[in-house]
């Protein structure tokens, strides 16, 4: 009986660890599907070198913690998405800066996530 109980506990612990890993990092495997809705994400950028940009992510919520981002570049358009989750310990870090390298200049940023998009036109 002890062997069976021990195996069950190992299986439960393994499943919990896999779920924690998936919700922390695995969402990136699915692209923009699990990114937050664009209405909840504020994106700004600064060019720091040729074709290298510092992207700033922010949220209007004080209880969300930044988890990461995904992006892709296609034909002058930068598609970008960010992921936030609830901060359970009161140390919400809602603002983050990330540096990305793209192949060419872009004229438009599209913030994408959860099947929705928000367009940001870049003025030159």
N, C-alpha and C positions, 0 to 999 in steps of 0.2 A: 504494500500500500504506500510506503514511503517513497519508493522509486517512482510510482505513478504520479504522486503529488509533486515530487521534485521535477519531473518532466513537464508537468502542466505549468508549474511556476516559471520554468525556463522558457517555455513557449509564450506565455503571457508577457514576460519581460522582453523577449525578442520582438514581439508584435508592438509593444509600447515604444521601444527604441526606434523601430522602423517608422512608426507614425510620427514620432517627434522629429526624426530626420527629414521625413517627407514634408511636413508642414514648415520646417525651418528652411530647407534648401531645395527639396525635390520639385517645388512648384515651378522652378526655372526650366525644367524639362518640357513644360507644356507652353512655353512662350508667353503670350499675353493673356491667356485664358484665366489665370489666377491673379493677374495684376488688379489693383484697385481701380474702381471706376474713375475716369478722367476728371469728373467734377470734384473729386475729393483730393486730387493731387495738383500741386502748384509746381510748375517746372519753369526754370529760367536757365540761361546759359551764358558763358563768357568764353571767347576764343583765347586760348593761352599760347598757342603756337599754330602753325599752318596745319589745318585739318585735325587739330587736337582741341577739344572743348572740355570745359569744366561745367558739368550739369549739376544744378542745385535742385533738390527735391524738397518739398515742404508740404505740410498738411495743415488744415485749419483746426484740426482736433488736437487737444492737449493730452489725450490718453492713448494715442497711437504711436507705436514704435516702428521705425524704418527697418525693413528686413532686406531690401535689395532691389535690383532693377534688371531689366532685360532691354535690349535694343537691337534694331536692325536698320541698315541703310540701303535704300533702293532708289535709284534715279533721282537724286537730289532731295529726297524726302527722308527724314530721320524719324523712324517709329520708335517710341520709347514708352515703357511702362514701369511702374513702381509698385512695390508690395509693402503694405503696412499691416501690423497686427496689434491687438490690444496689449498694453503694457500692464502686467499684473503687479508689479512691484513699485509703481509710482515714478519710475525713472524713464519716462517716455522721451525718446530721442526722435522727434518728428522731422528734423531737418538733417539732410545729408548732402555731401558734395562728392561727386564721382567724376573721374576723368575718362573720356572716351576718345578713341582715334577713329576717324572715318576716312574713306578713300578720296572724297572730294567735298566741295562746299555744298551746303544744303540751303534750300530756299523755304523750306517748310518743316515744322515739327508737328508730328501727330502723336498726341498722348493717347495710348490705347490700353484697354483693359476691360475685362468682364463683358466682352462683346460690344463695347461702346468706344467711341473715339471723340477727341477734341482737337481741333486744328489750331495751330499757332503759326501765323504767317510771319516770316522774317522780313523786316524792312531793311533795304540797303540804301 
